[in-house]
Amino acid sequence: MCPAVSPLKTHKSKPTKIPSTGRDAPDISPDLPRLAAAAELFRSPEIVVRDCMIENLTLEDFSTQSILFENCALHRLNLTRSKFGGLRLRDVRMVECDFANSEALTSKMLRVEFLNCRLTGFRATEAECQHVLISGGDAAFSQFRFGVFKTCEFISCNLSESDFHHSDLRGAILKGCDFKNAEMAGAKLEGADFRGSRVEGLVANPENLKGAIVDPAQAMVFAELMGLKIR
């Protein structure tokens, strides 16, 4: 048996709807207990963490076959240079956590928020994400190749040099981000809202940009990708 925190008996509220996109906020219990001696949970090759708050825990160069966080609030969790065979997040809010240069071989995320987190160089190819928010923080050089992002939002974060090659970003909110030199060749971008983001140097195929939502300044940048000459 892998270590786990006993589930709470508290009643959880229904997911909160975000009117702009329909994204559901994490369904987290309002009175999660702070977990003491949290490091003890991470000594198994298969880890399950439920119904708790973890703060100020450092696990650099950590490695595990699989890890599940469910109904959790994680504040300042440091997992830099870690490797997860499988990473599953369900109803989780992360605040100022650090996943820099970490890798998840497989990952599934449902109703997850990354708030001011460091995801620099984080690798999660073929990620399955639904109702995920990445807001603030640094995700430069992150790799999400072949990922699926349903009802997801990227708000005011650094995604320069990131890799979304052949990812499904249809309907995603991509506002106020830095996508300088980001790789989106082959990505599905219909309905993706880029308004307010920096897109200079973004790599995409003209056919993939069909139906994307852009502001006038971005239209000038994307016109070059389509071979248009504006005079």
C-alpha positions as CSV (number, residue, x, y, z in Angstrom):
1,M,0.0,0.0,0.0
2,C,1.3,3.4,-0.9
3,P,1.0,6.1,1.8
4,A,-2.1,8.3,1.7
5,V,-3.9,10.8,3.9
6,S,-7.3,9.6,5.1
7,P,-10.1,11.3,3.2
8,L,-12.0,14.1,5.0
9,K,-15.7,13.7,5.7
10,T,-16.4,17.3,4.9
11,H,-18.9,18.3,2.2
12,K,-17.3,19.7,-0.9
13,S,-18.9,22.5,-2.9
14,K,-19.7,22.2,-6.6
15,P,-17.1,23.5,-9.0
16,T,-17.3,27.2,-9.5
17,K,-18.0,28.2,-13.1
18,I,-15.8,30.9,-14.7
19,P,-18.2,32.8,-16.9
20,S,-15.6,33.9,-19.6
21,T,-14.6,30.4,-20.6
22,G,-16.7,27.8,-18.8
23,R,-13.6,26.7,-16.9
24,D,-14.3,25.0,-13.6
25,A,-12.3,26.0,-10.6
26,P,-10.8,23.2,-8.5
27,D,-13.3,21.6,-6.2
28,I,-11.3,21.9,-3.0
29,S,-12.6,21.5,0.5
30,P,-12.5,24.9,2.3
31,D,-11.0,23.5,5.6
32,L,-8.1,21.4,4.5
33,P,-5.8,20.4,7.3
34,R,-2.1,21.4,7.1
35,L,-0.1,18.3,6.8
36,A,2.8,18.0,9.2
37,A,5.8,15.8,8.4
38,A,4.7,15.8,4.7
39,A,8.0,14.5,3.5
40,E,7.1,11.1,4.9
41,L,4.4,10.7,2.2
42,F,7.0,10.8,-0.6
43,R,9.0,7.7,0.4
44,S,7.1,5.2,-1.8
45,P,7.4,4.5,-5.5
46,E,3.7,5.1,-5.9
47,I,2.3,8.1,-4.0
48,V,-1.2,9.2,-3.2
49,V,-1.8,12.5,-1.5
50,R,-5.4,13.6,-0.8
51,D,-7.4,16.1,1.3
52,C,-4.7,18.2,2.7
53,M,-2.6,21.4,2.5
54,I,1.2,21.2,2.1
55,E,3.4,24.2,2.5
56,N,7.1,24.9,2.2
57,L,8.3,21.4,1.2
58,T,11.5,20.9,-0.8
59,L,12.0,17.7,-2.8
60,E,14.6,18.5,-5.4
61,D,15.7,15.7,-7.8
62,F,12.8,13.6,-6.7
63,S,11.8,10.5,-8.6
64,T,8.7,8.3,-8.5
65,Q,6.8,5.9,-10.6
66,S,3.5,7.7,-10.1
67,I,2.1,10.4,-8.0
68,L,-1.5,11.6,-7.4
69,F,-2.6,14.8,-5.8
70,E,-6.4,15.1,-5.2
71,N,-8.3,17.8,-3.3
72,C,-5.1,19.5,-2.3
73,A,-3.7,23.0,-1.8
74,L,0.1,23.1,-2.4
75,H,2.0,26.2,-1.4
76,R,5.7,26.6,-2.2
77,L,6.3,22.9,-3.0
78,N,9.7,22.6,-4.7
79,L,10.1,19.7,-7.1
80,T,12.8,21.0,-9.4
81,R,14.6,18.5,-11.5
82,S,12.2,15.7,-10.5
83,K,10.9,12.9,-12.7
84,F,7.4,11.4,-12.6
85,G,6.5,8.2,-14.4
86,G,2.9,9.3,-14.1
87,L,1.6,12.6,-12.7
88,R,-2.1,12.9,-11.9
89,L,-3.7,16.1,-10.5
90,R,-7.4,16.4,-9.7
91,D,-8.9,19.4,-7.9
92,V,-5.5,20.9,-7.0
93,R,-4.4,24.5,-6.5
94,M,-0.7,25.2,-6.6
95,V,0.7,28.5,-5.4
96,E,4.4,29.5,-6.0
97,C,5.4,25.9,-6.6
98,D,8.5,25.0,-8.5
99,F,8.6,22.3,-11.2
100,A,11.6,23.8,-13.1
101,N,13.4,21.2,-15.3
102,S,11.1,18.4,-14.1
103,E,9.5,15.8,-16.4
104,A,6.2,13.9,-16.4
105,L,6.3,10.9,-18.8
106,T,2.5,10.8,-18.6
107,S,0.2,13.4,-17.0
108,K,-3.5,14.0,-16.5
109,M,-4.8,17.2,-15.0
110,L,-8.5,18.0,-14.1
111,R,-9.5,21.3,-12.4
112,V,-6.0,22.4,-11.6
113,E,-4.6,25.9,-11.0
114,F,-0.9,26.9,-11.2
115,L,-0.7,30.4,-9.6
116,N,2.7,32.2,-9.9
117,C,4.5,28.8,-10.3
118,R,7.9,28.2,-11.9
119,L,7.5,25.8,-14.8
120,T,10.7,26.7,-16.6
121,G,11.8,23.7,-18.7
122,F,9.0,21.5,-17.4
123,R,8.3,18.6,-19.8
124,A,4.9,17.0,-20.0
125,T,4.4,15.7,-23.6
126,E,1.0,14.2,-24.5
127,A,-0.5,15.8,-21.4
128,E,-4.3,15.5,-20.9
129,C,-5.5,18.7,-19.4
130,Q,-9.1,19.9,-18.7
131,H,-10.1,23.0,-16.8
132,V,-6.5,24.0,-16.1
133,L,-5.3,27.5,-15.4
134,I,-1.7,28.7,-15.5
135,S,-1.6,32.2,-14.3
136,G,1.6,34.3,-13.8
137,G,5.0,32.7,-13.2
138,D,7.6,31.5,-15.7
139,A,7.0,28.6,-18.1
140,A,9.8,29.5,-20.6
141,F,11.2,26.5,-22.5
142,S,8.4,24.3,-21.2
143,Q,7.4,21.4,-23.4
144,F,3.7,20.4,-24.0
145,R,4.1,18.6,-27.3
146,F,1.0,16.7,-28.5
147,G,-1.0,17.8,-25.4
148,V,-4.7,18.2,-25.2
149,F,-6.0,21.3,-23.4
150,K,-9.8,21.5,-23.0
151,T,-11.3,24.6,-21.5
152,C,-7.8,25.8,-20.3
153,E,-6.4,29.3,-19.6
154,F,-2.9,30.7,-19.8
155,I,-2.9,34.2,-18.3
156,S,0.0,36.6,-17.9
157,C,2.7,34.0,-17.9
158,N,6.1,33.7,-19.7
159,L,5.8,31.0,-22.4
160,S,8.7,32.1,-24.5
161,E,10.5,29.3,-26.3
162,S,7.8,26.9,-25.2
163,D,6.8,23.9,-27.3
164,F,3.1,23.2,-28.1
165,H,3.9,21.2,-31.3
166,H,0.8,19.4,-32.5
167,S,-1.1,20.3,-29.3
168,D,-4.9,20.8,-29.2
169,L,-5.5,24.3,-27.9
170,R,-8.9,24.9,-29.5
171,G,-10.9,27.4,-27.4
172,A,-8.0,28.1,-25.0
173,I,-7.5,31.5,-23.4
174,L,-4.0,32.7,-24.1
175,K,-4.1,36.2,-22.8
176,G,-1.3,38.5,-21.7
177,C,1.4,35.9,-22.2
178,D,4.8,36.0,-23.9
179,F,4.9,33.5,-26.7
180,K,8.1,34.8,-28.3
181,N,9.6,32.0,-30.4
182,A,7.0,29.5,-29.1
183,E,6.6,26.3,-31.3
184,M,3.0,25.7,-32.4
185,A,3.5,24.0,-35.7
186,G,0.7,21.6,-36.3
187,A,-1.3,22.8,-33.3
188,K,-5.1,23.1,-33.4
189,L,-5.8,26.8,-32.6
190,E,-9.4,27.3,-33.7
191,G,-11.0,29.6,-31.2
192,A,-7.8,30.1,-29.2
193,D,-7.8,33.7,-27.9
194,F,-4.3,35.3,-28.2
195,R,-5.4,38.8,-27.5
196,G,-2.9,40.8,-25.4
197,S,-0.1,38.3,-25.8
198,R,3.3,38.8,-27.4
199,V,3.4,36.5,-30.5
200,E,6.6,37.8,-32.4
201,G,8.6,34.8,-33.5
202,L,5.8,32.3,-32.8
203,V,6.1,29.3,-35.2
204,A,2.8,28.0,-36.6
205,N,1.4,26.8,-39.9
206,P,-1.0,29.2,-41.6
207,E,-3.7,26.6,-41.8
208,N,-3.5,26.1,-38.0
209,L,-4.3,29.7,-37.3
210,K,-7.6,29.6,-39.0
211,G,-10.3,30.7,-36.5
212,A,-7.8,31.9,-33.9
213,I,-8.8,35.2,-32.1
214,V,-6.2,37.9,-32.3
215,D,-6.0,41.7,-31.9
216,P,-5.1,44.1,-34.7
217,A,-1.4,44.2,-33.8
218,Q,-1.2,40.4,-33.7
219,A,-2.9,40.2,-37.1
220,M,0.0,42.1,-38.6
221,V,2.4,39.6,-37.1
222,F,0.4,36.5,-38.2
223,A,-0.1,38.0,-41.7
224,E,3.6,37.4,-42.3
225,L,3.2,33.7,-41.5
226,M,0.5,33.6,-44.2
227,G,2.6,35.3,-46.8
228,L,0.6,38.5,-46.8
229,K,2.2,41.8,-47.6
230,I,0.6,44.7,-45.9
231,R,1.4,48.1,-47.4
